[in-house]
């Protein structure tokens, strides 16, 4: 539980000794019912132009299709490439996913991850909670490495990755255009030693 000091209920300028409790944030696997919030959060990232080269907003239906994958092969891929959400007070405040790094079998143990937080939830430690859970899930699934690409000016994401044990391994210069402007991306990786035996 998170303790929050009580408000000044009687107006005497002294607050109360009472503590209000709120449920602690919780990380869980995403389900199709989360698709609307996942799309909303992703669309914030698209609109802000600070985390992805994507420019077209996503719909809840598109995100639900990514989560549902009913056919057998797709269901196995969904299990191998999980999406997690972090909830705060019952509302999805962020999501993170592991996707395929490359289709060649020799790269099966490398996952490419994404993480997005609702702008109102940033700076509260939810990103770290979510990314640490994703790393544990990657370890459980047998991944030996997670990688991602981050815009150099996205200092919050770079700091989050550093705090969770990622290291910068280089920069792709002029990786792609966003709104007609060439942008570099910083490559980060985190090894998962328990799966490298």
C-alpha positions as protocol buffer text, in pm:
chain_id: "A"
residue {
  index: 1
  type: UNK
  ca { x: 0 y: 0 z: 0 }
}
residue {
  index: 2
  type: UNK
  ca { x: 105 y: 358 z: -62 }
}
residue {
  index: 3
  type: UNK
  ca { x: 54 y: 594 z: 228 }
}
residue {
  index: 4
  type: UNK
  ca { x: -69 y: 947 z: 151 }
}
residue {
  index: 5
  type: UNK
  ca { x: -77 y: 1205 z: 429 }
}
residue {
  index: 6
  type: UNK
  ca { x: -428 y: 1323 z: 509 }
}
residue {
  index: 7
  type: UNK
  ca { x: -562 y: 1660 z: 391 }
}
residue {
  index: 8
  type: UNK
  ca { x: -614 y: 1954 z: 629 }
}
residue {
  index: 9
  type: UNK
  ca { x: -977 y: 1861 z: 700 }
}
residue {
  index: 10
  type: UNK
  ca { x: -1049 y: 2120 z: 970 }
}
residue {
  index: 11
  type: UNK
  ca { x: -871 y: 2417 z: 809 }
}
residue {
  index: 12
  type: UNK
  ca { x: -622 y: 2474 z: 1093 }
}
residue {
  index: 13
  type: UNK
  ca { x: -321 y: 2440 z: 864 }
}
residue {
  index: 14
  type: UNK
  ca { x: -202 y: 2122 z: 1026 }
}
residue {
  index: 15
  type: UNK
  ca { x: -309 y: 1818 z: 821 }
}
residue {
  index: 16
  type: UNK
  ca { x: -419 y: 1503 z: 996 }
}
residue {
  index: 17
  type: UNK
  ca { x: -239 y: 1204 z: 1131 }
}
residue {
  index: 18
  type: UNK
  ca { x: -473 y: 981 z: 933 }
}
residue {
  index: 19
  type: UNK
  ca { x: -322 y: 794 z: 644 }
}
residue {
  index: 20
  type: UNK
  ca { x: -522 y: 720 z: 333 }
}
residue {
  index: 21
  type: UNK
  ca { x: -424 y: 406 z: 155 }
}
residue {
  index: 22
  type: UNK
  ca { x: -438 y: 343 z: -215 }
}
residue {
  index: 23
  type: UNK
  ca { x: -378 y: 12 z: -383 }
}
residue {
  index: 24
  type: UNK
  ca { x: -19 y: -32 z: -494 }
}
residue {
  index: 25
  type: UNK
  ca { x: 34 y: -27 z: -871 }
}
residue {
  index: 26
  type: UNK
  ca { x: 6 y: -373 z: -1023 }
}
residue {
  index: 27
  type: UNK
  ca { x: 163 y: -525 z: -1334 }
}
residue {
  index: 28
  type: UNK
  ca { x: -25 y: -798 z: -1519 }
}
residue {
  index: 29
  type: UNK
  ca { x: -54 y: -954 z: -1864 }
}
residue {
  index: 30
  type: UNK
  ca { x: -261 y: -745 z: -2105 }
}
residue {
  index: 31
  type: UNK
  ca { x: -598 y: -874 z: -2221 }
}
residue {
  index: 32
  type: UNK
  ca { x: -817 y: -769 z: -2513 }
}
residue {
  index: 33
  type: UNK
  ca { x: -1023 y: -546 z: -2282 }
}
residue {
  index: 34
  type: UNK
  ca { x: -709 y: -332 z: -2233 }
}
residue {
  index: 35
  type: UNK
  ca { x: -685 y: -252 z: -2605 }
}
residue {
  index: 36
  type: UNK
  ca { x: -860 y: 86 z: -2581 }
}
residue {
  index: 37
  type: UNK
  ca { x: -623 y: 215 z: -2309 }
}
residue {
  index: 38
  type: UNK
  ca { x: -318 y: 66 z: -2482 }
}
residue {
  index: 39
  type: UNK
  ca { x: -416 y: 246 z: -2804 }
}
residue {
  index: 40
  type: UNK
  ca { x: -477 y: 574 z: -2617 }
}
residue {
  index: 41
  type: UNK
  ca { x: -136 y: 557 z: -2451 }
}
residue {
  index: 42
  type: UNK
  ca { x: 41 y: 459 z: -2772 }
}
residue {
  index: 43
  type: UNK
  ca { x: -135 y: 740 z: -2956 }
}
residue {
  index: 44
  type: UNK
  ca { x: 3 y: 988 z: -2702 }
}
residue {
  index: 45
  type: UNK
  ca { x: 351 y: 866 z: -2790 }
}
residue {
  index: 46
  type: UNK
  ca { x: 276 y: 898 z: -3160 }
}
residue {
  index: 47
  type: UNK
  ca { x: 138 y: 1252 z: -3121 }
}
residue {
  index: 48
  type: UNK
  ca { x: 431 y: 1367 z: -2904 }
}
residue {
  index: 49
  type: UNK
  ca { x: 684 y: 1253 z: -3168 }
}
residue {
  index: 50
  type: UNK
  ca { x: 929 y: 1152 z: -2896 }
}
residue {
  index: 51
  type: UNK
  ca { x: 922 y: 773 z: -2887 }
}
residue {
  index: 52
  type: UNK
  ca { x: 832 y: 621 z: -3224 }
}
residue {
  index: 53
  type: UNK
  ca { x: 861 y: 679 z: -3597 }
}
residue {
  index: 54
  type: UNK
  ca { x: 493 y: 589 z: -3630 }
}
residue {
  index: 55
  type: UNK
  ca { x: 270 y: 878 z: -3735 }
}
residue {
  index: 56
  type: UNK
  ca { x: -74 y: 720 z: -3780 }
}
residue {
  index: 57
  type: UNK
  ca { x: -284 y: 675 z: -3465 }
}
residue {
  index: 58
  type: UNK
  ca { x: -381 y: 320 z: -3369 }
}
residue {
  index: 59
  type: UNK
  ca { x: -734 y: 205 z: -3301 }
}
residue {
  index: 60
  type: UNK
  ca { x: -849 y: -11 z: -3014 }
}
residue {
  index: 61
  type: UNK
  ca { x: -948 y: -276 z: -3269 }
}
residue {
  index: 62
  type: UNK
  ca { x: -592 y: -288 z: -3408 }
}
residue {
  index: 63
  type: UNK
  ca { x: -445 y: -326 z: -3062 }
}
residue {
  index: 64
  type: UNK
  ca { x: -703 y: -592 z: -2969 }
}
residue {
  index: 65
  type: UNK
  ca { x: -603 y: -797 z: -3275 }
}
residue {
  index: 66
  type: UNK
  ca { x: -242 y: -787 z: -3156 }
}
residue {
  index: 67
  type: UNK
  ca { x: -350 y: -916 z: -2814 }
}
residue {
  index: 68
  type: UNK
  ca { x: -606 y: -1180 z: -2916 }
}
residue {
  index: 69
  type: UNK
  ca { x: -437 y: -1384 z: -3195 }
}
residue {
  index: 70
  type: UNK
  ca { x: -682 y: -1678 z: -3198 }
}
residue {
  index: 71
  type: UNK
  ca { x: -514 y: -1917 z: -3441 }
}
residue {
  index: 72
  type: UNK
  ca { x: -272 y: -2169 z: -3289 }
}
residue {
  index: 73
  type: UNK
  ca { x: 52 y: -2036 z: -3441 }
}
residue {
  index: 74
  type: UNK
  ca { x: -43 y: -1680 z: -3354 }
}
residue {
  index: 75
  type: UNK
  ca { x: -138 y: -1782 z: -2999 }
}
residue {
  index: 76
  type: UNK
  ca { x: 207 y: -1937 z: -2956 }
}
residue {
  index: 77
  type: UNK
  ca { x: 364 y: -1615 z: -3088 }
}
residue {
  index: 78
  type: UNK
  ca { x: 155 y: -1411 z: -2843 }
}
residue {
  index: 79
  type: UNK
  ca { x: 278 y: -1630 z: -2556 }
}
residue {
  index: 80
  type: UNK
  ca { x: 637 y: -1581 z: -2677 }
}
residue {
  index: 81
  type: UNK
  ca { x: 588 y: -1204 z: -2727 }
}
residue {
  index: 82
  type: UNK
  ca { x: 396 y: -1086 z: -2420 }
}
residue {
  index: 83
  type: UNK
  ca { x: 237 y: -749 z: -2353 }
}
residue {
  index: 84
  type: UNK
  ca { x: 215 y: -635 z: -1991 }
}
residue {
  index: 85
  type: UNK
  ca { x: 22 y: -344 z: -1843 }
}
residue {
  index: 86
  type: UNK
  ca { x: 67 y: -150 z: -1523 }
}
residue {
  index: 87
  type: UNK
  ca { x: -248 y: -43 z: -1342 }
}
residue {
  index: 88
  type: UNK
  ca { x: -280 y: 237 z: -1093 }
}
residue {
  index: 89
  type: UNK
  ca { x: -606 y: 249 z: -901 }
}
residue {
  index: 90
  type: UNK
  ca { x: -764 y: 11 z: -1152 }
}
residue {
  index: 91
  type: UNK
  ca { x: -673 y: 213 z: -1461 }
}
residue {
  index: 92
  type: UNK
  ca { x: -412 y: 101 z: -1716 }
}
residue {
  index: 93
  type: UNK
  ca { x: -136 y: 362 z: -1691 }
}
residue {
  index: 94
  type: UNK
  ca { x: 121 y: 204 z: -1922 }
}
residue {
  index: 95
  type: UNK
  ca { x: 214 y: -97 z: -2127 }
}
residue {
  index: 96
  type: UNK
  ca { x: 526 y: -280 z: -2239 }
}
residue {
  index: 97
  type: UNK
  ca { x: 575 y: -555 z: -2494 }
}
residue {
  index: 98
  type: UNK
  ca { x: 839 y: -789 z: -2626 }
}
residue {
  index: 99
  type: UNK
  ca { x: 839 y: -835 z: -3002 }
}
residue {
  index: 100
  type: UNK
  ca { x: 1040 y: -1039 z: -3244 }
}
residue {
  index: 101
  type: UNK
  ca { x: 1391 y: -906 z: -3299 }
}
residue {
  index: 102
  type: UNK
  ca { x: 1459 y: -1088 z: -3629 }
}
residue {
  index: 103
  type: UNK
  ca { x: 1285 y: -1384 z: -3794 }
}
residue {
  index: 104
  type: UNK
  ca { x: 1598 y: -1602 z: -3813 }
}
residue {
  index: 105
  type: UNK
  ca { x: 1598 y: -1886 z: -3560 }
}
residue {
  index: 106
  type: UNK
  ca { x: 1945 y: -1798 z: -3426 }
}
residue {
  index: 107
  type: UNK
  ca { x: 1792 y: -1479 z: -3281 }
}
residue {
  index: 108
  type: UNK
  ca { x: 1503 y: -1648 z: -3097 }
}
residue {
  index: 109
  type: UNK
  ca { x: 1651 y: -1551 z: -2760 }
}
residue {
  index: 110
  type: UNK
  ca { x: 1662 y: -1180 z: -2838 }
}
residue {
  index: 111
  type: UNK
  ca { x: 1352 y: -973 z: -2783 }
}
residue {
  index: 112
  type: UNK
  ca { x: 1289 y: -618 z: -2895 }
}
residue {
  index: 113
  type: UNK
  ca { x: 1088 y: -429 z: -2636 }
}
residue {
  index: 114
  type: UNK
  ca { x: 868 y: -121 z: -2630 }
}
residue {
  index: 115
  type: UNK
  ca { x: 732 y: 65 z: -2329 }
}
residue {
  index: 116
  type: UNK
  ca { x: 480 y: 350 z: -2317 }
}
residue {
  index: 117
  type: UNK
  ca { x: 332 y: 536 z: -2020 }
}
residue {
  index: 118
  type: UNK
  ca { x: 31 y: 763 z: -2009 }
}
residue {
  index: 119
  type: UNK
  ca { x: 163 y: 1118 z: -1984 }
}
residue {
  index: 120
  type: UNK
  ca { x: -24 y: 1170 z: -1655 }
}
residue {
  index: 121
  type: UNK
  ca { x: 152 y: 865 z: -1504 }
}
residue {
  index: 122
  type: UNK
  ca { x: 509 y: 958 z: -1590 }
}
residue {
  index: 123
  type: UNK
  ca { x: 764 y: 1036 z: -1320 }
}
residue {
  index: 124
  type: UNK
  ca { x: 600 y: 812 z: -1058 }
}
residue {
  index: 125
  type: UNK
  ca { x: 819 y: 503 z: -1088 }
}
residue {
  index: 126
  type: UNK
  ca { x: 562 y: 309 z: -1292 }
}
residue {
  index: 127
  type: UNK
  ca { x: 796 y: 278 z: -1590 }
}
residue {
  index: 128
  type: UNK
  ca { x: 1060 y: 112 z: -1378 }
}
residue {
  index: 129
  type: UNK
  ca { x: 806 y: -120 z: -1217 }
}
residue {
  index: 130
  type: UNK
  ca { x: 676 y: -218 z: -1562 }
}
residue {
  index: 131
  type: UNK
  ca { x: 1016 y: -260 z: -1728 }
}
residue {
  index: 132
  type: UNK
  ca { x: 1150 y: -468 z: -1438 }
}
residue {
  index: 133
  type: UNK
  ca { x: 844 y: -695 z: -1470 }
}
residue {
  index: 134
  type: UNK
  ca { x: 904 y: -725 z: -1844 }
}
residue {
  index: 135
  type: UNK
  ca { x: 1267 y: -824 z: -1782 }
}
residue {
  index: 136
  type: UNK
  ca { x: 1153 y: -1095 z: -1537 }
}
residue {
  index: 137
  type: UNK
  ca { x: 900 y: -1220 z: -1793 }
}
residue {
  index: 138
  type: UNK
  ca { x: 1171 y: -1225 z: -2061 }
}
residue {
  index: 139
  type: UNK
  ca { x: 1393 y: -1431 z: -1832 }
}
residue {
  index: 140
  type: UNK
  ca { x: 1107 y: -1673 z: -1760 }
}
residue {
  index: 141
  type: UNK
  ca { x: 1048 y: -1715 z: -2135 }
}
residue {
  index: 142
  type: UNK
  ca { x: 1415 y: -1797 z: -2198 }
}
residue {
  index: 143
  type: UNK
  ca { x: 1529 y: -1473 z: -2364 }
}
residue {
  index: 144
  type: UNK
  ca { x: 1899 y: -1405 z: -2324 }
}
residue {
  index: 145
  type: UNK
  ca { x: 1886 y: -1040 z: -2435 }
}
residue {
  index: 146
  type: UNK
  ca { x: 1644 y: -748 z: -2468 }
}
residue {
  index: 147
  type: UNK
  ca { x: 1713 y: -460 z: -2707 }
}
residue {
  index: 148
  type: UNK
  ca { x: 1545 y: -138 z: -2813 }
}
residue {
  index: 149
  type: UNK
  ca { x: 1606 y: 182 z: -3006 }
}
residue {
  index: 150
  type: UNK
  ca { x: 1549 y: 520 z: -2842 }
}
residue {
  index: 151
  type: UNK
  ca { x: 1560 y: 873 z: -2979 }
}
residue {
  index: 152
  type: UNK
  ca { x: 1866 y: 1051 z: -2832 }
}
residue {
  index: 153
  type: UNK
  ca { x: 1646 y: 1336 z: -2706 }
}
residue {
  index: 154
  type: UNK
  ca { x: 1420 y: 1094 z: -2513 }
}
residue {
  index: 155
  type: UNK
  ca { x: 1630 y: 1132 z: -2200 }
}
residue {
  index: 156
  type: UNK
  ca { x: 1362 y: 989 z: -1969 }
}
residue {
  index: 157
  type: UNK
  ca { x: 1358 y: 657 z: -2159 }
}
residue {
  index: 158
  type: UNK
  ca { x: 1738 y: 645 z: -2168 }
}
residue {
  index: 159
  type: UNK
  ca { x: 1750 y: 705 z: -1791 }
}
residue {
  index: 160
  type: UNK
  ca { x: 1485 y: 437 z: -1731 }
}
residue {
  index: 161
  type: UNK
  ca { x: 1682 y: 185 z: -1932 }
}
residue {
  index: 162
  type: UNK
  ca { x: 2004 y: 268 z: -1747 }
}
residue {
  index: 163
  type: UNK
  ca { x: 1825 y: 229 z: -1413 }
}
residue {
  index: 164
  type: UNK
  ca { x: 1704 y: -117 z: -1522 }
}
residue {
  index: 165
  type: UNK
  ca { x: 2048 y: -242 z: -1624 }
}
residue {
  index: 166
  type: UNK
  ca { x: 2053 y: -161 z: -1995 }
}
residue {
  index: 167
  type: UNK
  ca { x: 2364 y: -23 z: -2159 }
}
residue {
  index: 168
  type: UNK
  ca { x: 2403 y: 192 z: -2468 }
}
residue {
  index: 169
  type: UNK
  ca { x: 2581 y: -3 z: -2743 }
}
residue {
  index: 170
  type: UNK
  ca { x: 2576 y: 251 z: -3021 }
}
residue {
  index: 171
  type: UNK
  ca { x: 2379 y: 486 z: -3242 }
}
residue {
  index: 172
  type: UNK
  ca { x: 2214 y: 431 z: -3576 }
}
residue {
  index: 173
  type: UNK
  ca { x: 2257 y: 761 z: -3758 }
}
residue {
  index: 174
  type: UNK
  ca { x: 1975 y: 890 z: -3973 }
}
residue {
  index: 175
  type: UNK
  ca { x: 1779 y: 572 z: -3900 }
}
residue {
  index: 176
  type: UNK
  ca { x: 1452 y: 699 z: -4048 }
}
residue {
  index: 177
  type: UNK
  ca { x: 1255 y: 1016 z: -4113 }
}
residue {
  index: 178
  type: UNK
  ca { x: 991 y: 1155 z: -3886 }
}
residue {
  index: 179
  type: UNK
  ca { x: 789 y: 1441 z: -4028 }
}
residue {
  index: 180
  type: UNK
  ca { x: 1052 y: 1485 z: -4298 }
}
residue {
  index: 181
  type: UNK
  ca { x: 1344 y: 1507 z: -4054 }
}
residue {
  index: 182
  type: UNK
  ca { x: 1617 y: 1242 z: -4028 }
}
residue {
  index: 183
  type: UNK
  ca { x: 1654 y: 1111 z: -3673 }
}
residue {
  index: 184
  type: UNK
  ca { x: 1921 y: 900 z: -3506 }
}
residue {
  index: 185
  type: UNK
  ca { x: 1836 y: 625 z: -3258 }
}
residue {
  index: 186
  type: UNK
  ca { x: 2039 y: 502 z: -2962 }
}
residue {
  index: 187
  type: UNK
  ca { x: 2062 y: 124 z: -2933 }
}
residue {
  index: 188
  type: UNK
  ca { x: 2028 y: -22 z: -2583 }
}
residue {
  index: 189
  type: UNK
  ca { x: 2063 y: -382 z: -2468 }
}
residue {
  index: 190
  type: UNK
  ca { x: 2032 y: -579 z: -2148 }
}
residue {
  index: 191
  type: UNK
  ca { x: 2173 y: -927 z: -2115 }
}
residue {
  index: 192
  type: UNK
  ca { x: 1986 y: -1188 z: -1911 }
}
residue {
  index: 193
  type: UNK
  ca { x: 2277 y: -1394 z: -1776 }
}
residue {
  index: 194
  type: UNK
  ca { x: 2070 y: -1677 z: -1629 }
}
residue {
  index: 195
  type: UNK
  ca { x: 1970 y: -1773 z: -1983 }
}
residue {
  index: 196
  type: UNK
  ca { x: 2322 y: -1764 z: -2127 }
}
residue {
  index: 197
  type: UNK
  ca { x: 2456 y: -2087 z: -1976 }
}
